[in-house]
């Protein structure tokens, strides 16, 4: 695994100055799904913890969702869009094959001084992006970096597949990472990331890329949709999340009791509860909001982070641990002092 640690003698710190999130107005409830596929509210709730998902309107795109979340983060940071120097957007449902979704966001925001790019790390996208932002800020390169996780997963979900369509929703979350000094909080003081490309069959979306180009008929028409092996993902996620948390604790000289709030990727309530039990984390230290959004992939953690910031769950001096596991396979975490 790759890691970045802000040492005590670093001149600069990567501080979260503002957060924002956005979810589309349209909602898809468990009851709605019972009219589309053979399922029930009880079956979905007991297996996933999900009650409602937000679904992008036909004319709503990933960049639109991202821009709304970004505006709120910028406003909370008390800066303007022209103060942003870099935009990193994590998504697996980009605006187009190219250019990057981040470039569309840059234009929509009017962030004329920023350069922009996307990263594709599925559900781990935001923690990857936050790690990249941390590096740019602590080395003194930038004062303000905008990090976004945004998804319109409803565009690649097969609503005839009862195993997968119950899981996913749309939304976006964002954070402004500002350069701080030793007088303030440590900010993002440790990040770790890992990948295992051999595990790609567990969760992926095959078409349309160079392996299954648009110019050739698909051997399976369902390849345009997300493919997921739920049982395999469950087992891998629990193991890798625990390993990643242990990595953070060891490298930061912390115990699990030092963590004030644990914000995991909202993939499945049962996975989160299993992880929390094995880590011996009390319920009040674990944030879960999957019931209201479903799994929003790269948007999941920043949406949850924004809810915690605005809802008063995070206080000055708190140590917060973000952790994710996703397709790739990918995983990662950030340790933050507010």
GIDAKA-V424376 format. One record per backbone hydrogen bond with DSSP energy under -0.5 kcal/mol. CO is the residue of the C=O (numbers start at 1). NH is the residue of the N-H. If there is no record, write none. Layout:
BEGIN
CO&NH, CO&NH
END
This chain:
BEGIN
2&193, 4&191, 5&7, 7&10, 13&15, 13&180, 14&188, 15&17, 15&178, 18&176, 20&174, 22&172, 26&55, 27&29, 28&53, 29&33, 30&34, 31&35, 32&35, 33&36, 33&37, 37&39, 40&44, 41&45, 42&46, 43&47, 44&48, 44&49, 44&50, 45&49, 48&269, 51&30, 53&28, 54&170, 57&60, 61&65, 62&66, 63&67, 64&68, 65&69, 66&70, 67&71, 68&72, 69&73, 70&74, 71&75, 72&76, 73&77, 74&79, 75&78, 80&83, 81&84, 85&115, 86&146, 87&89, 87&117, 88&90, 88&148, 89&91, 89&119, 90&150, 100&104, 101&105, 102&106, 103&107, 104&108, 105&109, 106&110, 106&111, 110&112, 111&114, 115&87, 117&89, 119&91, 119&121, 121&124, 122&125, 124&128, 125&129, 126&130, 127&131, 128&132, 129&133, 130&134, 131&135, 132&136, 133&137, 134&138, 135&139, 136&141, 136&142, 137&140, 138&12, 143&179, 144&85, 144&86, 145&147, 145&177, 146&88, 147&175, 148&90, 149&173, 151&171, 152&155, 153&156, 156&226, 157&159, 158&161, 160&162, 161&164, 161&165, 164&167, 164&168, 167&295, 169&153, 171&151, 172&22, 173&149, 174&20, 175&147, 175&177, 176&17, 176&18, 176&178, 177&145, 178&15, 180&13, 181&184, 186&14, 187&189, 187&337, 189&6, 190&335, 191&4, 192&333, 193&2, 194&331, 196&199, 197&200, 199&202, 200&203, 202&229, 204&227, 210&213, 212&208, 212&209, 213&216, 220&223, 221&224, 222&225, 223&207, 227&204, 228&230, 229&233, 230&234, 231&235, 232&236, 233&237, 234&238, 235&239, 236&240, 237&241, 238&242, 239&243, 240&244, 241&245, 242&246, 243&247, 244&248, 245&249, 246&250, 247&251, 248&252, 249&253, 249&254, 250&253, 255&258, 256&259, 258&260, 261&263, 261&321, 262&264, 262&287, 263&323, 265&267, 268&272, 269&273, 270&274, 271&275, 272&276, 273&277, 274&278, 275&279, 276&280, 276&281, 277&280, 282&285, 283&286, 285&262, 285&287, 286&288, 287&264, 289&292, 289&293, 290&294, 291&51, 291&52, 293&54, 294&296, 295&169, 296&299, 297&300, 298&302, 299&303, 300&304, 301&305, 302&306, 303&307, 304&308, 305&309, 306&310, 307&311, 308&313, 308&314, 309&312, 313&315, 315&318, 318&320, 318&338, 319&260, 319&261, 320&322, 320&336, 321&263, 322&334, 323&265, 324&332, 326&329, 326&330, 329&196, 330&326, 331&194, 332&324, 333&192, 334&322, 334&336, 335&189, 335&190, 336&320, 336&338, 337&187
END
